Amino acid sequence: MNENDFIFKSSKLVSGSSSWESPSNIALIKYWGKYKNQLPKNPSISFTLSKSKTITKVRFRPKKKDDINNYSFLFNNSTKQSFHKKIDNFFYEVEKYIPSAKHHFFEIESENTFPHSSGIASSASSMSSLALCLMDFEKKSNPKISKSFFLKKASFLARLGSGSACRSIQGPVVSWGQSEFYKNSSQLFGTPLKKIDKVFKSYQDSILIIDKQEKKVSSSLGHKLMESNPYAENRFFQANKNIDTIKNILETGDVKNFIKIVESEALSLHAMMMISSPSFILMKPNTLSVIDKVIKFRNNGSVPVCYTLDAGSNIHLLYPKKYINKIQTFITNELLEFCQSDEFIHDEVGIGAIII
Ligand code: DP6
């Protein structure tokens, strides 16, 4: 499929509403480096989460003469000017693929199930839920659209808002980016993996909030820094290799090798930031203390828990469901002291967005 396959032209004026809740996702193989309109420099793969979600409601109607803008936006019932640039850009891109959106007004209301100031990136869940609502808008004038095309185009549109958002539409494990190892993989949208061992379908993700502040380096800046990073090509090569290796791991339930690859990916992402110019250290001392404890806990016992990181200081602990009690005790006894306000979020792998 190419970009033109996603253009839907219609001159119909429609009214209606739509509500979707869509989860966040945690990358196992990281997307870091992009070109053009959010096309990834390397393929990535993620677990779709289930509890950390954004709920978005959109009401749409034909635009009136006195509508200056073509949308209004409320986040947790309040205006949120800081989100407008991202939404403006998003609509600019969306109108290329649903041109009739230009002639409509969209009233958008959004809220997250996780605290906004938890340092957890919400762009994946918010952009994917908004993209799904816009697909319901398209569906009003295009009622015969198939379910599979609906989801593909929702992922395609979500990507235009935030790259990683294209992996949040479906679950439990989604790849994004062309790879010879994954049939049906595409640069343009996320594709759920068909064959996943059952252990990974119920994997747990305990998110330890090390620092609640908003990220000091935006992902967009991080991606941009890869353009001048002297190790960029090696990193893209490594990610492609890891995408190949993790396929078999996910299919066979090879938890031991899962740990190796996932932790190496997290550290590689942070290494890229340390070596960029300007350089950034995104971990906090408490991030390292937790990593140290996790490795010792794993080596001393028989719990196959591993960590991964986003482009920030918070830690995601990933482990099979049967260890949930042991990990909860470990977190309470040994890790909470490193979390800001003793905060953590208990999440798990999920199936993707749902209509409400
Ligand atoms: C470290 O998707 O947030 O979480 O496309 O600029 O919106 P934009 O970036 P974004 O980058 C995510 C980076 C990451 C790794 C990942 O999720 O793959």
Boltz pocket constraint, residues with backbone or C-beta under 6 A from the ligand:
constraints:
  - pocket:
      binder: B
      contacts: [[A, 25], [A, 26], [A, 27], [A, 29], [A, 30], [A, 31], [A, 32], [A, 34], [A, 38], [A, 44], [A, 121], [A, 123], [A, 159], [A, 161], [A, 162], [A, 163], [A, 164], [A, 165], [A, 219], [A, 220], [A, 223], [A, 269], [A, 309], [A, 310], [A, 311]]
      max_distance: 6.0
